[in-house]
């Protein structure tokens, strides 16, 4: 219960800070010259994308170690990270078209990065469905670990897609070699938002991990 309470407090603080991000983005960060007001979605879209991908990397790494150690804590963490990553990936796929419509003139295009991100979301959904469909805990953890590793292997293609394929997405302006190509005030707001999304990830994962542990303990008690 302590971990669950801690997770809730972290999440509550992060949500309050997220409101602060948008106060800063709307009132104290300049409007981008070519994209106008629509560019403000950048401060939500990009941090969510980074954590949607990072969450799957954590799923894959935990899954690799789990296959060697069979430590249930790693499987529990991988499942929790996948649940949170699914939420962040849904945010990316929602905010992306909202941002893209006024800039590209269309809600959706089978752009390489969009397509890879959609595939990541489907991998997340498949991972969660697999976990709910396999009743045996050991088999469930093994099968999910394999799928989690596959999901981790897909993540680099999302970031590298703008270099590998023709795409509507611009080249990276933050996660690139060299210094970020952003004015100082925009970069500060973006870093603030990234920190908030980091807190959100931690808060959500701590809660989901605690709930999963309590559920397992309840199942053992009922047996």
Secondary structure, 3 states (H helix, E strand, C coil): CHHHHHHHHHHHHHHHHHHHHHHHHHHCCCCECCCEHHHHHHHHHHHHHHHHHHHHHHHHHHHHHHHHHCCHHHHHHHHHHHHHHHHHHHHHHHHHHHHHHHHHCCCCCCCHHHHHHHHHHHHHHHHHHHHHHCCCHHHHHHHHHHHHHHHHHHHHHHHHHHHHCCCCCCCCCCCCCCCCCCCHHHHHHHHHHHHHHHHHHHHHHHHHHHHHHHHHHHHHHHC
